[in-house]
Every structure is written in C-alpha cells, then in structure tokens.
Amino acid sequence: MEKTIGQQLSKHELRYRYDEFAPNFKYEEWVCNHIFGLKRLRRQHFGQAAGKVLDVATGTGVNFGHVPRTSQITAVDLSPGMLDIARARARKLGLSVTFRVMDAEALDFPNDTFDSVISSLATCTFPHPLVALGEMARVCKPGGRILLLEHGCSSWRIAANYQNRKAHQHYAQVGCRWNQDPLAIVQAGGLVITRIQRHCAGLFYVIQARPGKDQ
C-alpha cells in the first residue's frame, strides 16, 4: 500500500507546485510517453472507455487523444494551471471537454454519473488515495469501468532499492510517492480488479476495475 514518506504536502501545496510545473510538464510527459512507452499503454487502455467519461486528475489532458471520440469527456484537476494546458490540448484535438477545478477526494458529481472513470499516474499524489478511489467508484455507474494507469515500486531489485532510498527526496520535490504499491491501494480502495498488467520493469500498472457496489 502507501509507503511512509513523512509529512505530507497539503492540497494547497500540491496545487501550487503543479501550477508551477504546468508550463514545463510537456518534457516529463514526453519522457513517459516515448521513453517508457506510456503512449501505447494509454491508447490501448483508455481506448476501452465509453459513454460519459470522467478523467480524474487529468493534468495536461494527455489522455484525451486516446479516449474514443464518441465519448463525452469531463476532466477534473486540483491545479488550474494544468487545466489551462488541458483546455488548449482539447481545442487542438477538436474535442469538446467539460473542465472543472476539483479535488479528487471530493468529486462534486452525483452517484452513478459516469460510464467510465479514467486516471493516470495520480494515486501517488493524492493525500488520501483510498478516499479518491472511493469517490471514483461512487460516481461510476454499476457495471461501469474504472481504468487506471499507475506507477509504483519496480519489480527489479536495483531499481526498487533506488526508489526507496530517494522516496523522501522525490516526494518533497514533486509530491509523488513513486515507491507505492498501486495494486494494494486499489484493492484497499474497495474496487474490484478485473485485469492487471505490469510493464517496464514492473514500474507501470495497467489496471481495469469496476465499482465494488455492483458485486
């Protein structure tokens, strides 16, 4: 589950940092998409979304181009700066996306609103990821899909040791718990996992789940 990282950043601090990161986030995005192969994983995974789609912690809107164009996308993020870039991306793609500044741990939507909920590389930054996952399940319709692309502690010992040694430093810089166990977090969040794959030395987790309420 979550690894201890000492004092957590507040939501105000996280919003400030990601507002600061937003203009240059395209470089980190490029590395993830092209060096680690996340572009392909996003296309394969988020291409399964359908109907009314909620993109939680959308960041710069990097997932938009991989969601079927017939979908109705609503994108939320804590950072207004990130959403500004996501809006520009949606315009460039010719997509009509609804944007809201919103805390993933308190989604302002009724129960059972969305057919699909997607999120990428985000549970590592939520102060209370189990709460955020519970909110995703709450707003997802029974029988709907929750599609997560997450990262965590590598399955390679050398890489994992490095992540653990640098975990405090990395969190202090970017508010990311990069040595977490996404699978354990998702299971503890009450979601029913229907499929999971790990990629790139086990760093990245492709998780398909559904809300536990439809068991």
C-alpha positions in Angstrom: 0.0 0.0 0.0 1.2 3.5 0.7 4.8 3.8 1.8 5.6 6.2 4.6 7.1 9.4 3.3 7.0 11.6 6.4 4.9 14.8 6.5 2.6 15.0 3.6 2.2 18.1 1.4 -1.1 19.9 1.9 -3.6 20.2 -1.0 -2.7 23.8 -1.2 1.0 23.0 -1.6 0.2 20.4 -4.2 -1.9 22.8 -6.2 0.8 25.4 -6.1 3.5 23.0 -7.2 1.6 21.6 -10.1 0.6 25.1 -11.2 4.3 25.8 -11.3 5.1 22.6 -13.1 2.4 23.0 -15.7 4.2 25.1 -18.3 7.2 22.6 -18.5 5.3 19.4 -17.8 5.4 18.5 -21.5 9.0 17.4 -21.1 8.2 14.9 -18.3 5.2 13.8 -20.4 7.4 13.2 -23.4 9.8 11.0 -21.4 6.9 8.9 -20.0 5.1 8.6 -23.4 8.1 7.9 -25.6 10.9 6.5 -23.4 8.8 4.4 -21.1 6.1 3.6 -23.7 3.1 5.1 -21.9 1.6 6.5 -25.2 1.0 3.0 -26.4 -0.4 1.9 -23.0 -2.7 4.9 -22.8 -4.0 4.2 -26.3 -4.7 0.5 -25.6 -6.1 1.1 -22.1 -8.2 4.3 -22.3 -9.4 3.3 -25.8 -11.8 1.0 -23.8 -13.6 3.9 -22.2 -17.1 4.7 -23.5 -20.1 6.9 -22.9 -19.8 9.6 -20.3 -16.1 9.6 -19.2 -14.6 11.2 -16.2 -10.8 11.9 -16.3 -9.7 12.3 -12.7 -6.5 14.4 -12.1 -6.4 15.0 -15.9 -3.3 17.1 -15.7 -2.4 18.4 -19.1 -5.1 16.3 -20.7 -2.6 13.7 -22.0 -5.3 11.0 -22.1 -7.8 12.9 -24.3 -6.4 11.7 -27.6 -6.7 8.1 -26.6 -10.4 8.1 -25.5 -12.9 7.3 -28.3 -14.1 10.5 -29.9 -17.7 9.4 -29.4 -17.3 9.8 -25.7 -18.4 12.7 -23.6 -15.3 13.7 -21.5 -15.4 15.6 -18.2 -11.9 16.4 -16.9 -11.1 17.5 -13.3 -7.9 18.5 -11.6 -6.8 20.3 -8.5 -4.5 22.6 -10.5 -6.0 25.4 -12.6 -2.6 25.7 -14.3 -2.8 22.2 -15.5 -6.3 22.6 -16.7 -5.3 25.7 -18.8 -2.9 23.5 -20.7 -5.6 20.7 -20.9 -8.0 23.1 -22.4 -5.5 24.1 -25.1 -4.9 20.4 -25.9 -8.7 19.8 -26.2 -9.0 22.7 -28.6 -6.1 21.4 -30.7 -7.7 18.0 -30.9 -11.1 19.4 -31.8 -12.7 17.9 -28.7 -15.5 19.3 -26.6 -14.4 18.6 -23.0 -16.1 19.9 -19.8 -13.4 21.2 -17.3 -13.8 21.6 -13.5 -11.2 22.5 -10.9 -12.0 19.8 -8.4 -10.5 17.8 -5.5 -10.4 14.1 -6.5 -11.2 13.2 -2.9 -14.5 15.2 -3.0 -15.9 14.8 -6.5 -18.8 17.1 -7.0 -21.0 14.7 -9.0 -24.0 12.6 -8.1 -23.7 8.9 -7.5 -23.6 6.7 -10.7 -22.9 9.6 -13.1 -20.3 8.2 -15.4 -20.0 5.1 -17.6 -16.2 5.1 -17.4 -13.7 6.7 -15.0 -10.1 7.0 -16.1 -7.0 8.3 -14.3 -3.3 8.1 -15.0 -0.2 8.5 -12.7 -2.3 10.1 -10.0 -2.9 7.9 -6.9 0.7 8.6 -6.0 -0.1 12.3 -5.4 -3.4 12.1 -3.7 -3.0 12.8 0.1 -5.6 10.1 0.8 -5.7 7.8 -2.3 -8.3 5.4 -0.8 -10.7 8.3 -0.5 -10.1 9.3 -4.1 -10.6 5.7 -5.3 -13.8 5.5 -3.3 -15.0 8.7 -5.0 -14.2 7.2 -8.4 -16.3 4.1 -7.5 -19.1 6.3 -6.2 -19.6 8.3 -9.4 -19.1 5.3 -11.7 -22.3 3.5 -12.7 -22.8 -0.1 -11.6 -21.2 -2.2 -14.4 -19.1 0.7 -15.5 -15.3 0.6 -15.9 -12.6 2.3 -13.9 -9.4 2.4 -15.9 -6.2 3.3 -14.1 -2.6 3.7 -15.4 -0.3 3.9 -12.4 3.3 3.7 -11.4 4.9 2.2 -8.3 7.9 0.3 -6.9 9.8 -1.6 -9.6 9.9 -5.4 -9.7 13.7 -5.1 -10.3 15.6 -5.0 -7.0 18.2 -2.5 -8.0 15.6 0.0 -9.3 13.3 -0.6 -6.3 16.2 0.0 -3.9 16.9 3.3 -5.6 13.3 4.3 -5.4 13.1 3.5 -1.7 16.3 5.4 -1.0 15.1 8.5 -2.9 11.4 8.3 -1.9 11.5 11.2 0.6 13.5 13.4 -1.7 11.3 12.7 -4.7 8.1 13.4 -2.7 9.5 16.6 -1.3 10.2 17.8 -4.9 7.1 16.8 -6.8 4.6 15.4 -4.2 4.8 11.9 -5.7 5.1 8.6 -3.8 7.0 6.8 -6.5 7.6 3.6 -4.5 3.9 2.9 -3.7 2.1 -0.4 -4.4 -0.8 0.6 -6.7 -2.3 -2.8 -6.7 -2.6 -2.9 -2.9 -4.0 0.6 -2.8 -6.7 -0.1 -5.5 -7.7 -3.3 -3.7 -7.9 -1.5 -0.3 -10.0 1.2 -2.0 -12.8 -1.2 -2.5 -12.6 -1.6 -6.3 -12.9 -5.0 -7.9 -9.9 -5.6 -10.1 -10.8 -7.4 -13.4 -7.5 -7.2 -15.1 -3.9 -6.1 -14.3 -0.7 -5.9 -16.3 2.8 -4.6 -15.3 5.2 -3.0 -17.8 8.7 -1.6 -17.9 10.5 -3.5 -15.1 7.2 -3.5 -13.2 7.1 0.3 -12.8 3.8 0.8 -14.6 0.5 -0.9 -13.7 -2.4 -1.1 -16.2 -5.5 -1.7 -14.0 -9.0 -2.4 -15.1 -11.6 -2.4 -12.3 -15.2 -1.9 -11.5 -17.0 -0.4 -8.5 -17.4 -2.8 -5.7 -21.1 -1.8 -5.3 -22.1 -4.0 -8.3 -20.9 -7.2 -6.8 
